[in-house]
Amino acid sequence: MSVGDLLNIQPTELKLPFELRKQSSCFIRLTNKSDKYVAYKVKTTNPKKYCVRPNMGTIMPGASCNVTVTMQAQKETPPDMQCKDKFLIQSIAAPDGASSKDITTDTFVKQDGKVVEEFKLRVVYIPANPPSPVPEESEEELSPRSPVLANGNEDASPLKAAPSLDDLRDKSSETWSTISKLTEEKATALQQNQQLEQELDLIRKQVPKNRAGGLSLMIVLLVGVLSILAGYLVKRT
């Protein structure tokens, strides 16, 4: 805010967004804090670079107006984003009921005891698109996620890797080895069973009749055991 008897001026410096090959604008708000009509004029040290609308006018007592300052598109970025341009706002008491048509350049000439207040504003460039802060990743985002199913739900069970070709070959070889071993055991058991039956037949023929009853029971038990053993071996194959 400026220090003067006629106008309050906001802001005290012009902050213009700077972007190559693009125009940018800002506003100056002028408020008449006196009980008189006030005429104003806006001047700049670089008139080819800026467009000011309206650059002259009058403000009723207690009223305000906005002045638009537009910077033309620039082809080069100034060193360190520094700007040496300045604006000057002149103000003077005007006759009651004065309008913009009554204001000319001669209105602000300091002569015949006229009091012309002046206020200077410097131009400050600001980045048009300042970088946004990068949010820190939370621990939840950093932790591995569970696999997601087609319906959008997470699968609580971990995925198991498919067996490799070498693993399948090893398991196949182990299976065939077990089958071959069981087949050999079966053949051996059947052969032994056959031999035992032959020996039992021979014993029956050699044993006297008076012992036939006791031996018959023993033979039946042996045959039953051999049959169970043979059946167990057959199931394992």
Summary of the structure (lengths in Angstrom):
residues: 237
radius of gyration: 54.5
end to end distance: 102.2
largest distance: 167.9
contacts: 545
relative contact order: 0.12
helix: 35%
strand: 27%
